Amino acid sequence: MVITSKQNPKIKSVAKLRQRREREKTGLTLIDGYEELAVATASGVAIETLYHCPELMGGEDQRRRLMALVSGGMEAYELTRDVFEKIAYREGPDGWLAVVKAPKTDLTSLSLRERPLLLICETVEKPGNLGAMLRTADAAGADAVISVTGVTDWGNPNIIRASKGAVFTVPVANATLDEALAWLKARNIAVIASTPDTTTIYTDTAMREGVALTVGSEKYGHTSEWLQAAQVKVRIPMVGQVNSLNVATSAALLLYEAVRQRNQ
């Protein structure tokens, strides 16, 4: 079936998933882009509905995969270019958009290995930063990324896009500050919080055992409550005129220091 009208009920339904309220109500979200969709499905994510625009697709490999999905009985709809661009998130869409179940975010359901490596983002706001941290967490082999008092949801399509689909490869969770601290304490996981207000350099801190490396909001950093609860506070040395690093860059440095220590 080819959808040619922007007023089609299915198109209106997909457009509603741009809103967090609708995502939380339905438990669904959007994956916009072939690469992100390939990562998600390779991780076991099932496509609920596929929307595609052959005019925008690049390469025979993508077209062959489309044919395999459609011939397999998946609910799929071909869209004209103008209709597809109405529901696509990115500029210059590549003709692939899928409705899938949003990532699970239950803190108590996280499964951890021995000596877990966790990244905790306290009050981080920007989907682009959360997505970038997920990509790094995936590359570093982190057990999970936990959002504490976050202002956006893990099913935000901008997070999915910025993470290149890593939100489906790295377990994620939401928690309040008290919930997160109680959960970490019960599992004997040390909290290592990044802040400029300490003399301890992050490379001088042991990260070989179970640790939760934590970063705060883009503007204010960690709350005083979180810093008071942390077992260790560390800083990343800076010698320039700018007084802070991008939060995703800070997270990457902390995670890969843990990787370096664990690989020694």
N, C-alpha and C positions, 0 to 999 in steps of 0.2 A: 504494500500500500504506500502511495506517495501522498504526503501532506503538503498542500500548497497554500494553506491559509494560516495566518498568524492567530486567527480567532478560533482555531480548532481546539476543542476541549483538552486534548492531550498536551498541546503546546502550552496552554494556560496552566495546566497542572504542573508541567516541568518548570515553568517560569516561577511558580510559587515557591519552589525549593530553593530559590535564592534567599528566602527569608528564614532566619533561624527558627522562628516559631513554627513554621511549616515543617522544617526538618525534624524538630523535636516531636511534633505531633505525629508525623508519619513514620519516623525512624529511618527515613531515606535521605540520600544525598546525591550529588551529581559528580561524575568524573568527566572532565572535559579534556580530551586529548588522547591520541593513540598510545603514546609512551606510558602515560599515567595508567591508562586502562590495562595495558599489557602487564605492568608491574602488579596491579591489583588482582587481576585474574590469575596470574602465576602464583599469587599468595593465597588463592582459594576463594576469592571474592566472587560471588555469583551475580551475574548481570540480571536485573529485574526487567529492564526495557532498554533497548538500544536504539538510538536515533543517529542517522548517518546521512551524509551528503556526499555522494560519489564525486561531484564536481570539485570538492575541496580536498579530496584524498590524494595523497602522493604515493606513487610506487605500486607495482603489481603485487608486492607482498601484502600490503594492506588490503588491496582489493580481494586477493585470494582468501585472506582471513575473514573478511566481511562475508564472502560467499559461504564459507564454511560455517560461520555462526548462524547465518540466516537459514541455510539449508538444514541445519540441525534442529530447527523448530523454535528457535528463540523468538520472543516477541520483539519485532524490529520494524522501524518505520523509516522510510526514505523521505528526506525533506528537501525542498527546494532551497537554494542558497540563501535567499532573503529570510526564509523561515528559520533555517538553522542558525543564522547569525543573530536572530532575535533571542535564542535561548543559550547561545554559547557565552562562556565567561571571558574567554581570552580574545584579544585582538588578533586577527589573522588566524581563525580557527582552522583545524585540520580535518574537519568533517566527522569526528567521532565524539559522541556524548552518550553517556550511559547513566541510568538510574540504578543505584545499588543501595544496599543497607548501609547505614552509617556505622563507623567503627564503634565497637563496644568500649565503654569508658568506665566500667565498674572497677574501682580500686581493689576491692577484695578478691576479684577474680584473676588478678595478675599472677602468673606463674613465674617464679624466680629460680635461677640456678644458684649453686653455691657461689659465694662471693659475688653477689649481684652488682652490676654497674647501672645506676639509675641517673637520669637527668630530670631535675625538677625545675619548672618554670613558674615562678611566683609572680602573679599579676602581669604577666607578659601580654601585651594587647594586640600586636600586629600579626595578622595571619602570615605575612611574608617571613617574619622572623621565626614563628613557630614552624613553618614549613622547612626553612633552612636548617633549623635545629634537628628536625626529624631526619633530614637527609644525612646529617653528620652522625646522628645516633645510629642510623642504619649502618653506615660505613664503619663505625667504631664497634659495632656489635653490642650496643647497650641493650639491657633487658627491657627497659620501658622508659617512656617519657610521661611525666605526670604534670598536669596543669593545676596549680594551686590558686584558688580564687581567680580563675581566668575569666576574661570578659568575652571570649569567643568560644565557639564549639569546635570540636575536632572534625566534625562533618562539614565545616565551612569549605566550599569549593575552592576558595583561594588558598587554604592550607593544603588541600589535596594537590593543587597545581604547583604551589611553591615547593612541596615536598617531593614532587615527581612520583607521587603514589606511595611514598614511604610511610604515610599514615596507616597504610594497610599492612606494612611489613614489620613495623615496630609496635608492640603493644602500647596503648595510650590509656590514660585515666584522668578523671577529674576528682578533685577533693577540696574540702575546706582546709584551712591551715591546721585546725585541731585534728581533723581526720588524718591528714597526711603525717603529722608528727606522731600521733598515736600508732599509726600503722608502721612507721619506720622504727619506732622504739620497740614494738612487739617483735620485730624481726632482727633487732640488734644491728641496724644499718646506720652507720655514722653519717651525719649531715655535715657536708663541707660547703660553706656558703661563700660566694665571691662578693667582695666588697673592697672599695679603696681604703676603707678606714681600719686598716690593720697593717702590721709590719711583716706578717708571714707571707712569703712568696709561695705561689701555688706549686712550684716544682719542688719545694722543700717539704711537702706534705705527703705522707704515705697514703696511697690509694689502691693498694693491692687487695685489701679485704673488701667486704661489702660496703659500698659507699653510695651516697646520694649527692651528686654534684649539683649545686643549685645556683640559679641566676635570677635576678629580680627584674622589675619592670624597666622599660626603655628609658623612662624619664627619672624615676626616683630610686631605682635599685630595689633592694630588699626592704621589707617593712622591719621596724624595730623588733616586733614580736618574733619574726623568723630569725633574725640575727641573734637574739637572746637565746633561742632554743638550739642554735647550731653548736655542735661539738667543736668545730674548727672553722675559723674565718681566714680566708686567703685573698691575696690580691695578685693581679697581673701587672708586672712592672710597666710603667709608661714614662717615656722621657721627652715626649713632644709637648706641644701647647694645648692639644685637645685633652679634655679631662676624662674621657670615657671611650670605651670601645663599643661597637655594635654588639648587642646582647648575643646574637647568633655567633659572632666571632669569639666572644668570651666563652661561650659554651663549647665551641670547637676546640679551643686551647685546653680547657679543663678535661674534656673527654679524651683527647689524644695524649695528654699527660698520663692519664690513668692507663690507657692502652700501652704506652711506652713502659711504664713501670711493670705492668703485668706480663709484658713480653721479655723482660730482662731475664 
